[in-house]
Amino acid sequence: MAYSERLQNHANTLGRDVRVALVGAGQMGHGFGCQIDRMPGLKLALVVDIDPARITSLFNDIGQKDFVISSDPKIISEALLAGKAAGTTSTEFISQLPFDLVVEATGVPDIGARVAYSCLLAKKDVAVLNVEMDVTIGPLLHATAKLGGAVYTVCHGDEPVEAKVLVDFARDLQFEIVAAGKGKNNPFEPLSTPDTVRDRAVAKKMNPKMLCSFTDGSKTMIEMAALANTTGLQLSKRGMYGPPATVKTLQDVFALQADGGVLDRPGVVDYCTGDVAPGVFVIVRTDAPYINHEMSYLSMGPGPYFALYRPFHLASVEAPLSVARAVLDRESSLFAPHLMAEVVSMAKKDMQPGDKIDSIGGYTVRGYADIAEDAKRDNLVPIGLIANAVVTKAIKVGDLITYDQVAVDESSLIVQLRRLQDSLGLTYA
């Protein structure tokens, strides 16, 4: 039975639609909110954003006329319980409000941590469009959800979940996973800043910081680390190979080096440039001669490597599928029991003691994926913890930043939660 029918049946049993709260009404959040409104049995009940105009714009776009915007949790709670929609500019009391599931869509690690952790402690389900946070404290959030009987999930629509679907499919069919990954969407400009991409961002109606996180490679590094963490596959190497490839050559490029490809071993995560974007892929092989024959007969190529390929990901448009899965099946689309990969911080400029580092998509650092144990060995700072860190020793452009070069912001909740995750032994396998 389709989710749409099951959601409506669930709402009929519940006596009301499932109340969904959304934190972050930017590009991703706005798209998510518009799609949730189209799904029977789900109601966009609460929108949280620092800009009231964005809250109003989203409610207007979905035709929601009866809503209140308030900073008083009592007024918001009364509105929600009365079946009205509500908005607020604060996340401070969100876990106290009467909704069923919250979607965190800010993309800001510290805000995501505050929302996700407080709501999980309140035994509310949490779905995130904030992979930046997940690759930093995902294991802690997953463990917290399990303890409280809640669901914590990264949403469908971004490449990690869609690639994981292909990995699960291949494993169910007993294929060996040689490689899994994505095609990179934007040109790779590792030293780009919000200023260098501003004109393109305006043309695309994007936040320049978001576009910069794509062009400097941070987003790809974060997404592929999330894929490694959820599947248990290793990162191919520090920074990954990122070779050029096409849909037709994927299985040749991501073969082992002995067979003319780029990989030194099977069972890894990587990405490529070329027309594979905006799709995701898994490269498989099998030791069963007749299955090899069948795959070739089915026009999958001559073998021994075969590419399974999904040519699209629909971002916030398909993200509500994870909400349906959490509500109906109590299942997570993507979670990380521990970290196989870290996304560490690489300097985009020279910095001196006293300088303050900004955040993902900014002017000072970019994300760089690494094998988790290597990052731990080299004392590297995760990109999710770097915002507002103060430089204590000189850093050169291209350096991977270590803990002895900066003082991280100890007042940041995500820093505190990462220390908790480490102390509980959840970070590494």
C-alpha positions, 0 to 999 in steps of 0.5 A: 500500500502506498504511503499516501493511503497509509498516512490517510488511514493513520490520520483517520485512526489518530483523529487528526493529521500528524503535526509536523514542525519545521525548523528552517524555512530557507530554500530546502525548508521551504520546498519541504514545507510545500511538499508536506502540505501535498501529502494526505495525513500530514500537516505542516503545523509549526514553522520556526525561522529567525525571519518571520517573513519566511514563515509567512511566505511559506504559509502563504505558498501552501494556502494556509491562512489561519496561523499565528506567529508568537514567541509565547509557547503557551499561545503556540501550544493552544493554536496547535491543539486547536488545529491551527498552524503556528510560527515562531522565531525561537528554538528555545522551547520547541521540544515542549510544543505539541507536535509529533515530529520535527524536521531540522532544515537549517544546515547549521550544525549547532542549531541542528544539535540544539533542536534534535537533541532537545526533541529526542530527549522529549521522546519526539521523532526527529528527521533532518535535512542537516547532514552537516550535523549528522556527520558530527554527532549522528551516533549520539543522536541515534543512541538517544533516539533508541533510548527514548523510543523515538526515531532519528533519521536523515531524510530522503532526497539527499544523495546519502540516503538514495545511494544507501538504497542502492547499497541495500538493494545490492547487498540483498542480492548478494553482490559485492559492493566495490564502490558507492557514491555520487556525481558532483553537481557543481564545478569544484572551486576549493578556494571559493567564497560567498563573494566569488559565487554570489552572482551565480547564487543570486541567479539560482535564488540561493544563499551564497554560503550554501552555493559556496559549500557546494563549489568548495567541495564541503557538501560532497565531502559531508554527503559521502562521509554520511554514506560511509557512516550509514553503510559501514563502507570505508572512505576510499582515501583522505579526500577521496579520488573524485575522478571524472566519469560518465554514466557509461564509464562508471564501472570502468573508472571505479574498478580496482587498479589491477583492472584499470580503475582508480581503486586500491581496494573494494568496499569504498565510498567516493564521488566523481565529476561528469554527467553522473550528477545529479545521480548516485551509483553503486559498483558491484561484482559477483563471483557467480558465473551464471549471475555474471552472464545474466547481468550481461544478458540484461544489458548491464555491460560485459562485467565483471564490474556493473554499475547500478545507477539512479539518475536523480535525487529530488532533495526536499521534494522527496524528503517527506518520504522519511517522515512517512517511514518514521511515523508509519514504520518506526524506521530510520532512512539513514542513521550512523551507529558510529563514524567510518568517516569524518569531515575535517577542516581545511584552511582556505586562507592563511590565518594567524593567532587571534583570527576567528574561523567562520563556518561551512560555506564561508571564507576561512575553511572547507570540509575535507573527508577523511577515514575516521581513524586517520582523523583521530590519529592526526588530531583533526578538528571536525568541520561541524565543530569549527565555527567560531574557533579562535586560531592559536597557532599559524595556519596556512592555506591547505592545512588540515586544522588540528586541535592544537592550532585552534581553541574551539567554542566550548559554549557551542552545544554541538561541541559539548555533545561531540565530547559526550559522544566521544566519552560514551565510546559512540564515535568510533567502532 
